Amino acid sequence: MGDHVGAKTLVVILGAGFGGLEAAKKLGGEDVRVTVIDRTNYHLFQPLLIRSRPGAFAGRHRAPVRAVLSKFKNMELFWLKFNRSM
């Protein structure tokens, strides 16, 4: 095994949903490297039907993941589509 003195820990987050985005934001200021992998470049929020009363707001909200995490210098973002028929 090599000597990794001074090497930062790499944290890989699969998915930029609520949990993935929150984990990435919390780790954004830490002394680690963070890689976020998701299949789309946006976070889609679909509120419960009861909360989307007519005229209140559109039923879907999109937040670009890159814009949300762009202020952190220790982030890498990758967009990958996985084939489920393996």
Secondary structure as a PSIPRED ss2 file (coil, helix, strand):
# PSIPRED VFORMAT (PSIPRED V4.0)

   1 M C   1.000  0.000  0.000
   2 G C   1.000  0.000  0.000
   3 D C   1.000  0.000  0.000
   4 H C   1.000  0.000  0.000
   5 V C   1.000  0.000  0.000
   6 G C   1.000  0.000  0.000
   7 A C   1.000  0.000  0.000
   8 K C   1.000  0.000  0.000
   9 T E   0.000  0.000  1.000
  10 L E   0.000  0.000  1.000
  11 V E   0.000  0.000  1.000
  12 V E   0.000  0.000  1.000
  13 I E   0.000  0.000  1.000
  14 L E   0.000  0.000  1.000
  15 G C   1.000  0.000  0.000
  16 A C   1.000  0.000  0.000
  17 G C   1.000  0.000  0.000
  18 F H   0.000  1.000  0.000
  19 G H   0.000  1.000  0.000
  20 G H   0.000  1.000  0.000
  21 L H   0.000  1.000  0.000
  22 E H   0.000  1.000  0.000
  23 A H   0.000  1.000  0.000
  24 A H   0.000  1.000  0.000
  25 K H   0.000  1.000  0.000
  26 K H   0.000  1.000  0.000
  27 L H   0.000  1.000  0.000
  28 G C   1.000  0.000  0.000
  29 G C   1.000  0.000  0.000
  30 E C   1.000  0.000  0.000
  31 D C   1.000  0.000  0.000
  32 V E   0.000  0.000  1.000
  33 R E   0.000  0.000  1.000
  34 V E   0.000  0.000  1.000
  35 T E   0.000  0.000  1.000
  36 V E   0.000  0.000  1.000
  37 I E   0.000  0.000  1.000
  38 D E   0.000  0.000  1.000
  39 R C   1.000  0.000  0.000
  40 T C   1.000  0.000  0.000
  41 N C   1.000  0.000  0.000
  42 Y E   0.000  0.000  1.000
  43 H E   0.000  0.000  1.000
  44 L E   0.000  0.000  1.000
  45 F E   0.000  0.000  1.000
  46 Q C   1.000  0.000  0.000
  47 P C   1.000  0.000  0.000
  48 L C   1.000  0.000  0.000
  49 L H   0.000  1.000  0.000
  50 I H   0.000  1.000  0.000
  51 R H   0.000  1.000  0.000
  52 S C   1.000  0.000  0.000
  53 R C   1.000  0.000  0.000
  54 P C   1.000  0.000  0.000
  55 G C   1.000  0.000  0.000
  56 A C   1.000  0.000  0.000
  57 F C   1.000  0.000  0.000
  58 A C   1.000  0.000  0.000
  59 G C   1.000  0.000  0.000
  60 R C   1.000  0.000  0.000
  61 H E   0.000  0.000  1.000
  62 R E   0.000  0.000  1.000
  63 A E   0.000  0.000  1.000
  64 P E   0.000  0.000  1.000
  65 V H   0.000  1.000  0.000
  66 R H   0.000  1.000  0.000
  67 A H   0.000  1.000  0.000
  68 V H   0.000  1.000  0.000
  69 L H   0.000  1.000  0.000
  70 S C   1.000  0.000  0.000
  71 K C   1.000  0.000  0.000
  72 F C   1.000  0.000  0.000
  73 K C   1.000  0.000  0.000
  74 N C   1.000  0.000  0.000
  75 M E   0.000  0.000  1.000
  76 E E   0.000  0.000  1.000
  77 L E   0.000  0.000  1.000
  78 F E   0.000  0.000  1.000
  79 W E   0.000  0.000  1.000
  80 L C   1.000  0.000  0.000
  81 K C   1.000  0.000  0.000
  82 F C   1.000  0.000  0.000
  83 N C   1.000  0.000  0.000
  84 R C   1.000  0.000  0.000
  85 S C   1.000  0.000  0.000
  86 M C   1.000  0.000  0.000
